[in-house]
Amino acid sequence: MSIETKTEVHETLQWFVKQAPTIKQLFTEDVDISITDGETVIEQLLSKEIAVQSSKGRKLESHEPIMEVIRTNKVKTVNVPAELYGDPFQAMIVPIHGDCGEVIGAIAVSKSTKNQSKLLQVAEHFAASSEEISASTEQLAESASEFSTYIKHLTEAQSEMSMQVENTTKILEMINSVAKNTRILGFNAGIEAARSGEYGRGFSVVAKEITKLADQSADSVNEIRNLLDQLKVKVSQVATIVKETLEIADNQTSSINEISQTIQHLTDFAEEIEDMAKKL
């Protein structure tokens, strides 16, 4: 559509200029309102949130977004980075039409995106941190699971050790029984040697050695039994410690899994915040 180029300001544009303060109050943010005809900025209400100087009366250049809106008769949204004016802001530019539908100018409403940028940075940082924590927690959960498995193997080994101690005790009882019978055999052999007089003298020596061996065996059995009793106590203590450690490991694994799930939820939530911040 053609652009009206009159020396006087079109009455429709005059109405927009007059209503600019009211339009400004429609926004919760402190926005910048700029109104132009086809060539010049005819009004601008500045925002305290955007560090730009008034351009009222400035002649528009052909490459400006506002001129593109006037030429194409299409609404345009422009994001201005902080590098240009010190503060980032977003401008929505809408063409203004005359009585016959021709484009006679445009109105631009600009709002600061400083808080949006900060929110986006915080959301991105939070999301990145949550992902790192989640990864670390998963590794910790794997380590806790491996530790729990190791403790279970240790429990099995402790149970086998207890069984071996019990089996050794049974063997000692058998040896002790053999020693008692051997002692009785030696005692009887000594009696028979005494009865045989001179002829039983050699047999008497053998009987004494048998009795001596039986006594040594009995003493050794007692010593080994004492050691096994002490070993039983130690094994029992180890069993208690292993059981408590296994319970702690299982509780830690469960707690770490819960923490991991919670952190995953936080990560998902952070990503949602990041997406929302980008859409603001």
Disulfide bonds with the S-S distance in Angstrom:
none
